[in-house]
């Protein structure tokens, strides 16, 4: 598989690439080798400092169900294959199929032993949003494997740009458009529309409600349906949040390294909402779900070290609980 361009995490959103890359704020977090995959055929963008979360609209109760980090890993139950990140692209690996070797010039980034796990940010396995995201990822993996269709189209605007590409779906042929629409219909979902809108945390709170008061903001974006993400910092801890609205086909995933290595527990916040907290060796997660959304915090610190600050950036269970308490999940 050919090596794709990495998203260069250097600051503001680039309007020319707004459908492809989320630019991370270096003032908060600097650079990192971690990757977040936007599931796109032959043009999957592997993001440094992955991830995001999707915050919910309205006043609704949050509760974790079916809830473990392992239940978010992008795995096909029918084919027993898992999405992994080989350092160049997202690939599918089956029981009898070996992962394709990386091109000689591209060494795989393997921070922990074994395959790195990519998780859905749309919902747990079995939900329509999870299944649709996986179906689209699998289609992209198997489509245009030699790159001939993309080569014939080029990198300029296409007839599908305004409908799909500016909304985060890397569609560059009618066949891809038909496949995407078919998946949406099969799972009863809707596509993002209106394009990505650049915003900072203040803009997001003005639009969706004051879901936090203490977090320091970075850059982010939102869709008109309520899905959004933002860089944030709280008490010296850098993190990203993403809210995915239910009923939407969203196609952003997160590299969590090895899901089995996370210590996980349910926690009831000071506001009375139940969330799932998880700490891995080099990052942590907060997962929350309501009837309207699925929300993920990607915390850039773990039990052993921090992606950004090494051993000086470790996070404790008490600190992660304090971070959860600083958000009003009835608004998210």
C-alpha positions, 0 to 999 in steps of 0.5 A: 500500500502506498504511503499517504501524506501525514497531517502536519499538526502545526496550528490552525485549520487549513481551509484548503484541506479542511475536509482532510486534516485537523490541525492541532494547536502547538501552543497546547501540545506541540508535536507528537508521533501519535496518529489518528486515522480518518478512514479514507480509501488510499488517502487515509490521513494519519493524524499526529496527536490523534483524536477528538471527541463529540459532545452532545446537544441538549440536557440528557443523561449520560451512561456507559453501556457495553462499555470497555475500550476493547468494545470500540476496536475497529474489528469485523466480526464477520471476517475476524479482521482488525484495523491496524496502523502500520505507520503508512496507512490503515490496513485490514488483517485477518487470521490467515492474512499477514499484514503487508510489509511497510515500504522500505523507506517507511518504518512503522511506529510501534510504541507498544508491543503488538498491533496498534488498536484503532477505536471507533469514536462513533459508538460501541461495537454493534451500534449503527454508527460503529457498523457504518464507519467500519463498512466504509473503512472496509470499502475504502480499503478494497477500492482502487488498490492500485491508485489508478482511479485517484491518479486519473482524477488528480488532487483538484476539485471533483464533482463530488467535492462539495457534497462529500469531500468538504464534509470529511468523506474522501470520495473521488468517483461515482462508485465511491459516492454510491457505496457511501450512500448505500451504507448510509441507507443500510444503517439508517444514518445521515451524512455530515453537510454544510462543511467543516466550520472552524471554531475555538472552544469559546465558539463551541460553548456559545453554540452548544452550551457552557459544557466546561468553565475551566478548560483552556481552549485551542482550535477546533471545528464543528458540523452543523449537525452538532458533531465537533472537536477541540483541543483543550488543556486543564490543570496542565493536562492536554487533551482533545474532545470529540462529540459524535452525534448519533444518527450520523455517519462519521469516519474518524478513528483513534489510535489507542496503541493496545486496548487491553493495557487500559485500566478501566472503571466507571465513575459518577461525576459531581454532576451525577453522570456516569462515564467510563474512565480508562488509563493506558501506559501513555494516554487516557480516555473518558467515554460518555454516551447519551441518547443523542451523542457519543463523546470521547476525551483523548487525554495525552498522558498515561500511567507511565508517561505522557505523549508530550512530556514523558515521565513528567506528564503522567496522570493519576486516576484522581486527576482523570476523575477531576478532569471529568468533574470539570465538564457538565455532561448534561450539556455535552 
